[in-house]
């Protein structure tokens, strides 16, 4: 019985199909845009975005190592001449006055008040031009994280 069942159980494998030889097609891209190369949006021919440019030669200040989101405005000290903001980052405190730099977008402090620190940041737009953006750090209430 086993030999007859084994003979009937063998399957038939169809022959392999005939493979046609490959003929490559010539494709000339000419002056077409490369879809894998990042392109910039066309501008009006002027570069510089209104003359804004970060000073890349100036030495970096300690608070420029941190993103603005990680900086906390925790207090203010006022003297006759100026106000100093107290900024906390990684359990360290820093004094900041108008003219100091903070954040990773070339942010310069333009105003220190009792409720917020105002910064002017320089960021690049999609065309590669430098654009000014105003950001604020609000005073953190006691106990807020």
C-alpha positions in Angstrom: 0.0 0.0 0.0 2.8 2.5 0.8 4.5 2.0 -2.5 1.3 2.7 -4.5 0.5 5.8 -2.4 4.1 7.1 -2.8 3.9 6.7 -6.6 0.6 8.6 -6.8 1.8 11.4 -4.4 4.6 12.6 -6.6 3.8 15.9 -8.2 4.7 17.2 -11.5 6.8 20.3 -11.7 6.1 22.4 -14.8 9.1 23.3 -17.0 10.8 26.7 -16.4 9.5 29.5 -18.6 11.7 30.7 -21.4 13.5 33.9 -20.4 13.8 36.6 -23.1 17.1 38.4 -23.3 17.1 41.8 -21.6 17.4 44.8 -23.8 18.2 48.1 -21.9 16.3 51.2 -22.8 18.3 54.4 -23.3 17.0 57.2 -21.0 18.3 60.7 -21.5 17.5 63.1 -18.7 18.9 66.1 -20.4 18.1 69.3 -18.5 15.4 67.8 -16.2 15.6 68.5 -12.5 17.1 65.7 -10.3 14.4 64.7 -7.9 16.9 63.6 -5.3 18.8 66.8 -5.2 17.5 69.4 -2.7 16.5 72.6 -4.6 15.9 76.0 -3.2 12.9 78.1 -3.9 13.6 80.9 -6.4 14.0 84.3 -4.9 14.0 87.8 -6.4 17.8 87.5 -7.1 18.9 89.2 -4.0 20.6 87.2 -1.3 20.9 88.0 2.4 17.3 88.3 3.4 17.2 92.0 4.2 20.8 92.1 5.4 20.3 89.9 8.5 23.3 87.6 9.1 24.6 86.0 12.2 28.1 86.8 13.4 29.7 83.4 13.0 33.1 84.8 14.1 32.1 85.9 17.6 32.8 83.5 20.5 29.8 81.5 21.7 28.3 82.1 25.1 27.4 79.2 27.4 23.6 79.4 27.0 24.0 79.1 23.2 24.7 75.4 23.7 21.1 74.7 24.8 17.9 74.9 22.8 15.6 77.7 23.9 13.0 75.2 25.1 15.3 73.9 27.8 16.0 77.3 29.3 13.9 78.5 32.2 13.5 82.1 33.3 13.3 81.9 37.0 13.9 85.4 38.3 15.1 88.9 37.8 17.6 91.2 39.5 17.4 94.9 38.9 20.0 97.5 39.6 20.0 101.2 38.8 21.6 100.6 35.4 20.0 97.5 34.1 18.0 94.3 34.8 19.5 90.9 34.8 17.4 87.8 34.1 18.2 84.6 36.0 18.1 81.6 33.6 18.2 78.0 34.8 19.4 75.1 32.7 20.6 71.7 34.0 20.4 72.9 37.6 22.8 75.7 36.9 21.9 79.4 37.1 23.1 82.1 34.7 22.8 85.9 34.7 21.6 87.4 31.4 21.4 91.0 30.4 20.4 92.8 27.2 22.9 92.0 24.5 23.7 88.4 25.7 23.1 85.5 23.4 21.0 82.4 24.2 19.6 79.4 22.4 20.8 77.7 19.2 19.3 80.1 16.7 21.6 83.1 17.3 19.2 84.6 19.8 20.2 87.9 21.3 18.4 89.3 24.4 16.7 92.6 23.5 14.6 93.2 26.6 14.5 91.9 30.2 11.3 92.6 32.1 9.9 91.2 35.4 7.6 88.8 33.4 9.6 87.8 30.3 12.9 87.9 28.4 12.5 88.9 24.8 15.0 87.5 22.2 15.6 88.3 18.6 16.6 85.1 16.8 18.0 84.6 13.3 16.8 81.6 11.4 17.2 80.4 7.8 14.0 80.2 5.7 13.5 77.6 2.9 15.3 79.9 0.4 18.4 80.0 2.6 17.9 83.7 3.6 18.3 84.8 7.2 15.0 86.0 8.8 14.4 87.6 12.2 12.1 86.0 14.7 11.0 87.2 18.1 10.8 84.7 21.0 9.9 85.1 24.6 10.9 83.3 27.8 8.2 83.7 30.3 8.9 83.8 34.1 8.3 80.4 35.6 6.0 80.4 38.5 7.3 78.9 41.8 6.8 75.2 41.7 6.2 75.0 38.0 8.3 72.6 36.0 
